[in-house]
Amino acid sequence: MDRPRIVSLPLWFPKASETFVFREVKVLAGLGLPVTVISLYGDLSQPLSPEMRAFPAPERLGTRAAPRILAAFFREFLRRPAPTLALARRCLGAGFGSLERFGENLWAFFAGFLVARRCLELGVEHIHSPWAGGSATAARVASRLTGIPFSFAARAGDIHPPEAALAGKVADAAFVRVNNAANLPHLRAFAGDAPDKVRLVYNSLSLAPRGERPAARAPGPLRILAAGRFVATKGFSYLLDACALLRDRGVDFRLTLAGDGGLGPALRRQVRSLGLGERVEFPGFLSHDALSAAMLRADVLAVPCVVDSDGDRDGIPNVIMEALAHGLPVVATDVAGIAEVVRPGETGRLVSERDAEALAGALAGIASDPAEAARLALAGRRLVLELFDPEANARRLAGLFAAHCREAR
C-alpha cells in the first residue's frame, strides 16, 4: 500500500465528542501513513480518555498563531496580490448562511496560508479535512496555494443546511468522503457531472466495551440511557415526553441523560414540569470509560434525533454504533442515515421523529420482551463490527488518499 504523507485539518483535536475523528487518525497512523494533525483552533479544555491523552499532541494554531497566520497571508499577498484577492473571492464570496459559519470560515481562510507553508515544509502529498465547514476551507486554500490535492469529509450539521460555498469546495476537492449512504445523493447533487467524486466510507468504531455485559437483564426499573450534545437535533425533549407516557402507563424506568449544551436548562425545566425528577439523572458529559460503563449497565439506548427547522440533522450518531458494540439494544428515530444501522425488526427498533407516543411504545417493548431486545442487539453488534471495522475503513480511506496522490504525481 502507498503511504503518502497526509495532513489532517480538524478545528479541534482531540475532541471528546469527536471520537470517530480521533480513531481515524490513530488507525491511519497505525497502518504506517505519516499523518500530521494541524488543528485550526487552540487547546480545548475537556475530559479526555487516557487513550486520547496519550496520543501525540497536534500542531495547534488558535489565537496564539495569529501573528504567524497574518505574516503568511501578507507574504503571499505582497508577492501575488491579484491571485490572493481572487482566492479570497473564490473561497469566501459565495456565503455561508450564518455569522457563526462565516466567522469559522474566515479564520480558516487566513489559517490556510500558514497551513500551506507547513505542508510544503513537511513534504505533504495530500490534505484532508474531517469536516465540510471551516477546516475544508483551510484545506482548499492550502491546496490552491501549493497544488497539493485536498479532500474533505461531509457528515451532518456541516452540510445540513448546506452553505453556499459547499459547491465550490466539492468542485475543487480531489474527492469528498461521506460517512453514511443517506448523504450520497445530497453531496452528489453538488458534484455536477462528477458524481463518483463523492465516496462512501463509514466511520471507524471508536469505543470498545470496557467489561462484560450481564447475561440477563437485572430485575428492577428499565434503565434507559441517552447521550449527546444538548442541542435541538438530538430530540431529547421528545424522549422526556415519552418518559412521562411510560410513567403514566405504569412502566418503571430510570433515564440517564448524559451530555451538556445550550438546551440543558430547558431540559431540566421540562423534567421538573413533567414530574420526572426522581426518574431522570443528568450526569453531565461522560468520558470514554464512563460511557462504556454506563452502556454496560443500561437496558436500552434511546436516540430520538430530529431534523431541525433549518435542515440541520445528525448523520449516524456515533453513540448508536458504540451501544450496539456493547450489546445494548437501541431505539431510535428514522432520521438521516440511522436506518442504515438500526434496521427495524433486525437490529433495533425505529420510530418516526417527534413521535413521543411511538417512542414510548418502542421503549415499553424493550422492557416487556428482553429476549427479543437481546436478539436485536446481537444482530446489531454483528452489523456494526462489519460496517465500522476501524482497520478496514481506514484502509479504504488510505486507498483514496494514495490514488489521488498518484494522479497528482
N, C-alpha and C positions, 0 to 999 in steps of 0.2 A: 504493500500500500504506500502511495506517495504520502510524504509527511510535510506539507507546506507549512511555512511559518505563518501563524494566524494572530491577529489582534481581535479581541472581543471588547466591545464598547457598551457596557451597561451604564445606566445612570448611577446606580449604587452597586457595590459588590464587597463582600457578600451581603445579601439582604435576606433576613429571616423568612419573609413571606414569599421569596422567590427561590425556593429550594431547587426548583427544576433548572434554573439558570446555573446555579452553583454546581449541581450534579453534572450537567452537561459539560461544563468547563473541566471539572475534575476527571471525568471519564475520558474526554478527548486527550487530556494531558497523559492519562494512564495508557492510552493507545500509542503514545510516542509523538503526538503532534506538539511542536513547540508553540504553546499558547501564552500570549501576554495579555493580561486584562488591564485595560485602562478605564477606570470609572470616571465619568464626567463630573460627578459631584464628589464632595469630600466624605469623610467618615460619617457613619450613621450609628448613633448610639442606640443599641438594641440588644436583647438577649440572643446570643448565638449558640448553636450546638458546639460541643467540643470539636467535632469534625470541621466545622466552619472556622473556628478559632485557630485550628492547627494548620489550615491551608495558607500558603504564601499570600501575603497581602498584595493587592493590586497597586498599580500606579494610580494614585488618586489626584484629580485635578481640583475642582471646587474653587472657592474664592481665593485661596492661597495661591493658586496658579494663575490668577487673573493677570498679573503683570507679564508673565511668560506668554499667555494666550494673546494679549494685546500686542506684544512685541512681534509674535509670529504673524499676526494679521497685518500689522503695518509694514513689516518687512516685505510681505508679498504685495501689499497694496502699492508701496512706493516703487517696487520693481515692475509691477504689471497692473497699473490702476484700472484700465478698461476691462480686462478679463476678470479682475477681482470684483468689480461692481456688477459685471454680468453674472458672475457666480452668485452674488447676493440676490439678484433678481430671480435667478433660476431656483434658488433654494428657499427663499423667503417670500417671493412675490405672490404665490398662489393663495396664501392664507391658511389659517389653522383652526378657525372656528371658535376659539375662546382665548381670553387673555392668558390663562394659565398655560395652554398649549403653545401660544406664541412665545411666552417667556422661556419656556423649556427649549423650544427650537432656536430661539435667538441665541441663547447661551451655547447651545450645541453648534450652531453655525460658526461662532468665533472659536470655540474649542477645537473644531475640526482643523484649523490651521496648525495648531500645536500638535494635534494627533498626526497630521500629515508628516511633520518633521520627525516625530518619533518613529513612525512606520518606516521612513527611509533609513533612519539610524539603525533600526533593528533588522533591516532586510526582510520586512514583512511581504508576504505574497498574496494575502487575502485579508480583507477587513470585514468583520461580521458584527452586526448589531442584534442583540436578542429581542429588540422591540422595534416597532414601526414608527415610534414618535421621535423625540429629540435625538436619541442615540443613533437612529438611522440617518438623521440629518447630518450629524458629525461624520458618520461613515461615508456619506455621499460627498461631503465637502472634501474629506481627506482623499477619497478616490479620485475626484476630479482634479485635485492638485498634483497627485502623484502618478496617476494612471494605474494604480493598483485596483483590481476588481473588488467590489463590495457586495454584500448580501445582507438581508435582514429577515428577522422572524416577525410574523404578524399573528397576534394571539387573540386579544379580546377588546378591552377598552381602548387599546391603541389604534384600533381600526373601526370601532363601533362607537359613535358615528365616525365615518371616515373624514379626515381632514382634507382640504382641497389640495394640499401638497402631496397626497399619497400617490396620485397617478404619476407624478414626476419621479418620485422615489422608485416606484415599480419600473418605470421606463429606464432609469439609469442603472438599476441593480443587475448584477450578473444572474441572480436568482432570488426568489422570495420563498421562504420556508413558512408553511402553516403547520400548526400542531394539532389540528383536527380537521376532519373531512368537511364539516359544515362550512368552513371558511374558504374552501377551494373555489366554488363558484363566485363568492363575494370578491376575492382577490383577483381571480381571472378576468373579471369584468373590467379591471383596471389595466390589464396586460395587453389589450388590443389584439393584434394578430400573433402574439407570442404567449398563448395560454400555458404552454409547457414550462414557461419560466417559473411558474408557481408550483412548488413541490410539497408534498405531504410527508413530514417526518414527525412522528409522535414524540412527546416529551420522554425523558428518562424517569423511571420510577425513583423517587428521591427519599423515601422513608421506609425502611425495612422494620419489621417487628422487633422490639427490644424485649422479647419474652414470649411465652406461650399463651395462647388463648384457652380459657377453660373449655372443657369438652362439652359442657351443657350450660344453659343459661341459669344463673343463680336465682333462687327464689326472691321475691320482693318486687318492688316497682320496676317498670320498664325504664331502662337507663338510656335516655336519648342524648346523643352528642351532636352539636353543630359547631362549626369552627370557620372563621374567616374574618375579613375586614367588616366593620360595621358601616356598610355603605348600602345604597338602595338596591343595587343589583343582586345582593345576597338574599334578599327577600325574607329576612328574619322576622319582620313584623307579621308575616303570614304564618310563620311557624308558631309564633306566640298565640295567634288566634286559634290555630289548630290545637294547641295545647289546652286552651280553655275549653274547646269542644271535647277533648279527651277526658278532662276532669268532669265535665257535665254528664258524660256517658259512663262514668264510674271506672275509667281506666286509671289505675295507679301508675304514676310515672315520675321521673325526675329528669329535668333538662339541664345539661351543662352547655352554656352558650359561651364559647371561648373566642376571644378576639378583642379588638378595640377599633376605635374610629369615630368619626363625627356623629354617627347616629346612636352612639352609646347612651347618652342621656335620654333620648326619646324611647329607646328600647326598655330602659329601666322604668321609665314612667308607665309604659304600656304594661309591664309586668305588674306594677302596683295597681293600675286601674282594673286589670283583669283578675286581681286577687290571686296571683300565682307566686307570691313572694316566697312561700315555703317550698315550692317545687322547682324553682329556677335559680341556678347559680351562675355568676359571672366571674370566672377565674382570671380574666384578662388574657393577654396573648400567651400562648403556650409554646415553650421551646420544643425542639425536635423530640427530645427524650420524654418530656412531659406529655406531648401529644400522643406519642406511641403508647404510653401507659394508659392514657385516657381511652384510646381506641380498644385496648385490650380489656378494659373494664366495662365499656359500653355494650349495649344490646343492639343499637341501630344508629347509623349516621343519617341525619336529615340535611338535605341540600335543597332548600326552597328557592333557587335562583329565579330571577325575573329579568325581562328586558325593560330597561328604564325608559322613561318618556322620550329621552333624546336618542334612543337606539343603543345606548351602552349596555353591554352584557358580558358575561363570562364566556370563555371558550369551553374547556372541560376543566372544572375546578380540580386542582391537584389533590385536594383532600379526598376526592372520590376514589382515585387510584390507590392512595395510601390506605384508606379504610378497607378496601377490598383485599389489598395485600395482607392486611391484618385479619382477614376472615370476618370482617364486620359487615353485616347486611346494610344496604343503602336504600333509602327512599329519597327520590329527587324529582325535580320538575323537568319537563321536556323543553329545555332551552338550549339553543346553540348546539354544541357537539355532545351534550351529556348522553343522548341516546346511543351514541357510539360505544359507550361503556355500560351504562345502566340500561340493559335490554329487558323490556317488560316480560315477566314470567320466566326469564332465562338467567339474568344476573342481578336482578333487583326489581324494585317497584318504581314506576314512573307515573307521575300525575301532571295535570295541566298547571301552568303557572298561575299564581294569585288565587288558587282554589283551596282555601283553608279546610273546607269540608272534605275534599278528596285527600288532602294531605293527612288529615286526622284519620280517615278511614284506612289509608295505607299503613300508618304507624300502628293503628289498632290491630291490623292484620299481622304485623310482625309480632306483637305481643301475644296474639291468640294461637299462632302456629309457629313456634320456634324451630321445629324440624324443617319446615318449608323455608324459613328465613335462613337457616344454616345451609340448605341446599343452594339457594340463590347466591349466598356469599361465597361458597366454594367454587361455583361456576364462574363468578366474578373474579375470584383470585386467579384462576387459570387464565382468564382472558387478559387481565392486566399484566401478568407476568410475561405473556406473549407479546402484547402490543407495545408495552412500555419498558421492554428489556433495555437497560441502560447501555450495554455494550453494543447491541445490535443497532439501536437508533443512533448512537454516536458514530458508529461505522458508516451508516447511511449519510449522515451529515458530513463526515470527513470525506466521503467519496465525492460529494458535491463540491466541497472546497477544492479537492485535488483536481477534479475535472475542469473547473473553471480556471484554475491556475495553469493547467496545461494549455488551455485555449489562449490565455494571456501571453504565455511564453512564445 
